[in-house]
Amino acid sequence: MKTKKVIQKTKSFDTVKTFRAIKEKISEEMADMNFEQMKEYLRKGSEEFRKGTK
């Protein structure tokens, strides 16, 4: 009979937790916006992201 070794790993980064926090933040910021305001919010965010990746 073969025995299985169980290796305990500790997470240094929890992807699911991080993305939930990001989505909640965005949802709160956009809660009272109309469609035009949402488009502008997303355009500005996209612009900032592009500046940071160059």
C-alpha positions as CSV (number, residue, x, y, z in Angstrom):
1,M,0.0,0.0,0.0
2,K,1.3,3.4,-1.0
3,T,1.0,6.3,1.4
4,K,0.4,9.9,0.3
5,K,2.4,12.8,1.7
6,V,0.4,15.9,2.5
7,I,2.4,19.1,2.1
8,Q,0.9,22.1,3.9
9,K,1.3,25.3,1.8
10,T,0.8,28.8,3.0
11,K,-0.6,31.4,0.7
12,S,1.2,34.7,0.5
13,F,-1.4,36.1,-2.0
14,D,-5.1,35.2,-2.1
15,T,-6.3,36.0,-5.6
16,V,-10.0,35.5,-4.9
17,K,-9.9,37.7,-1.8
18,T,-8.0,40.5,-3.7
19,F,-10.4,40.5,-6.7
20,R,-13.5,40.5,-4.5
21,A,-12.1,43.6,-2.7
22,I,-11.4,45.3,-6.0
23,K,-14.8,44.6,-7.4
24,E,-16.5,45.8,-4.2
25,K,-14.5,49.1,-4.3
26,I,-15.5,49.7,-8.0
27,S,-19.1,48.8,-7.3
28,E,-19.3,51.3,-4.4
29,E,-17.6,54.0,-6.5
30,M,-20.0,53.5,-9.4
31,A,-23.2,52.9,-7.4
32,D,-24.8,56.3,-8.0
33,M,-23.4,57.0,-11.5
34,N,-25.4,57.2,-14.7
35,F,-24.3,55.6,-17.9
36,E,-22.2,58.6,-19.1
37,Q,-20.5,58.9,-15.8
38,M,-19.6,55.2,-15.8
39,K,-18.1,55.5,-19.3
40,E,-16.0,58.4,-18.2
41,Y,-14.9,56.5,-15.0
42,L,-13.8,53.5,-17.1
43,R,-12.1,55.7,-19.7
44,K,-10.0,57.5,-17.0
45,G,-9.2,54.2,-15.3
46,S,-8.1,52.7,-18.6
47,E,-5.9,55.8,-19.3
48,E,-4.2,55.6,-16.0
49,F,-3.5,51.9,-16.5
50,R,-2.0,52.5,-19.9
51,K,0.3,55.2,-18.5
52,G,1.5,52.9,-15.7
53,T,2.3,50.0,-18.1
54,K,4.5,52.0,-20.5
